Amino acid sequence: MMRFAVPVLAALLVTSALALVTSQYRTRELFARIELARQETRNLTADQTQLRVQLGQASQPAVVAAAAERLGMRPITPADIALLPVPPSAGGAVRSGEAR
């Protein structure tokens, strides 16, 4: 009985040691991936902050007006506005200034 127990226990010991080494390697590998993900998260958060600042600056009225002027746009004048007559058949439509 003892002859069979020693080789079986030795095989179990070697298997357990290999499982432990594999588990530790996998733990280190996952830890490294977590650290990379954390670094990427920090980088993306910094990029997001920078983009929000740029968006805030780009949406300022003076910046928008300057960009429009560079594109050849100009402010509208009353002469540029065309009012269309409301057809009499639009009885159900609400006209400007009327309440429903």
C-alpha positions in Angstrom: 0.0 0.0 0.0 2.8 2.4 0.9 4.5 1.7 -2.5 1.5 3.3 -4.3 0.9 6.1 -1.9 4.4 7.7 -2.2 4.3 8.1 -6.0 0.7 9.3 -5.9 1.5 11.9 -3.2 4.6 13.0 -5.1 2.5 13.5 -8.3 -0.1 15.4 -6.4 2.7 17.6 -4.8 4.2 18.3 -8.3 0.7 19.1 -9.7 0.0 21.4 -6.8 3.3 23.2 -7.2 2.6 23.7 -10.9 -0.9 24.9 -10.2 0.5 27.4 -7.7 3.2 28.7 -10.1 0.6 29.0 -12.9 -1.8 30.8 -10.5 0.9 33.3 -9.4 1.9 34.0 -13.0 -1.7 34.6 -14.0 -2.2 36.9 -11.0 0.8 39.0 -12.0 -0.4 39.1 -15.6 -3.8 40.3 -14.6 -2.3 42.8 -12.2 -0.2 44.2 -15.1 -3.3 44.4 -17.3 -5.2 46.2 -14.5 -2.4 48.8 -14.2 -2.4 49.3 -18.0 -6.1 49.8 -17.9 -5.8 52.3 -15.1 -3.2 54.3 -17.0 -5.3 54.3 -20.1 -8.3 55.5 -18.0 -6.1 58.4 -16.6 -5.0 59.3 -20.1 -8.6 59.2 -21.5 -9.8 61.3 -18.5 -7.1 63.9 -19.3 -8.1 63.9 -23.0 -11.7 64.3 -22.0 -10.9 67.3 -19.8 -8.8 68.9 -22.6 -11.6 68.3 -25.1 -14.2 69.9 -22.8 -12.0 73.0 -22.4 -11.5 73.2 -26.2 -15.3 72.8 -26.7 -16.0 75.5 -24.2 -13.5 77.8 -25.9 -14.8 77.0 -29.4 -18.4 77.7 -28.4 -17.8 81.2 -27.3 -19.8 83.6 -29.4 -16.8 85.6 -30.5 -15.0 82.5 -31.7 -18.1 81.3 -33.6 -18.5 84.8 -35.2 -14.9 84.8 -36.3 -15.2 81.4 -37.8 -18.4 82.4 -39.6 -16.7 85.5 -41.0 -13.7 83.5 -42.3 -16.2 81.3 -44.1 -17.8 84.4 -45.7 -20.9 84.4 -43.7 -22.5 87.5 -42.5 -25.3 88.4 -40.0 -28.8 88.4 -41.4 -30.7 91.7 -41.9 -34.4 92.3 -42.1 -34.1 92.5 -45.9 -32.8 88.9 -45.9 -36.0 87.6 -44.2 -38.8 86.4 -46.5 -42.3 85.9 -44.9 -44.5 83.4 -46.7 -48.3 84.0 -46.7 -50.4 81.5 -44.8 -52.8 79.7 -47.2 -56.5 80.0 -46.3 -56.9 76.2 -46.4 -54.7 75.9 -43.3 -57.6 76.4 -41.0 -56.4 73.9 -38.4 -52.9 75.4 -38.3 -52.0 77.8 -35.5 -50.9 81.1 -36.7 -48.2 83.1 -35.0 -49.6 84.9 -31.9 -52.7 82.8 -31.7 -53.5 80.5 -28.8 -54.7 76.9 -29.3 
